[in-house]
Amino acid sequence: MGFAKAFFISIIVYISLNFVFTLLFYMMIGGLDFFMNSLSNISFLGFAFFGSIIFTPTLNVIMLTYFVPLGTAVQIGSGNIVLALTILFIGYFITQFVSSIIAGRLSESRNKAFGAWFLTSVVCGLLLILFTLLGNYTTVATLSGSAILFGDSIEFLLLLIYLASLINGIFYGCIALLALKSLYLKPY
C-alpha cells in the first residue's frame, strides 16, 4: 500500500505544482489570454502538466545562472519575461524536489521510496511523449527550447524527453531516499 500511495500522491503533487508554476509564468508576462487559448492545443496542455520533466537539475541550474543575472533588464509588453522565466525555472526545480520528498516520506522502505519517484518521473515523461505525439510537437519543441538549440526534429525531442525523465528519476529518486522517515528501515 505504501508504494502505490507514494506514487499516486507524488504524481498528483507533481502535476498540480507544474500547472501552477506554468500558470504563474503566463500571469507574470501578462498573457493569461494566450494561456487560455493555448489549452486547446494538446501538446501545450501536456507541457503545462508535465513540462518540467524535460529540465534536468543541471539544465535548471544553467538556465537560472543565465536568467537571474539579467534581472529585470528586459521588459516585454506589460510583463517581465526574465523574471517570469526565473520563477518558472525555480518552480520546475521545486516541483520535482517537493514531489520526490513526498514520495520518500510516504514510502515504507528504500526501494519503495526510490521506485515511487522513479515511476512518477517515467510516467510523466511517457505522458508528455504521448501528448507531444498526439498534438503539435513544435509547440513542445519551442517551449522546451530544443527547437532553438537542436533543430525541429521530433525524434530528438522524444529522445530528450525520455532521457530527461530517466535522469530526473535517478537524481530525485536519491532525494526521495533521503526523505525517508527513518534511514534505518528494512531495505525490502
Secondary structure, DSSP 8 states (H G I E B T S, - for coil): -HHHHHHHHHHHHHHHHHHHHHHHHHHHTT-HHHHHHHTTSHHHHHHHHHGGGG--HHHHHHHHHHHHHHTT---BTTB-HHHHHHHHHHHHHHHHHHHHHHHHHH-SSHHHHHHHHHHHHHHHHHHHHHHHHHS-HHHHHHHHTHHHHH-S-HHHHHHHHHHHHHHHHHHHHHHHHHTSS-TTS---
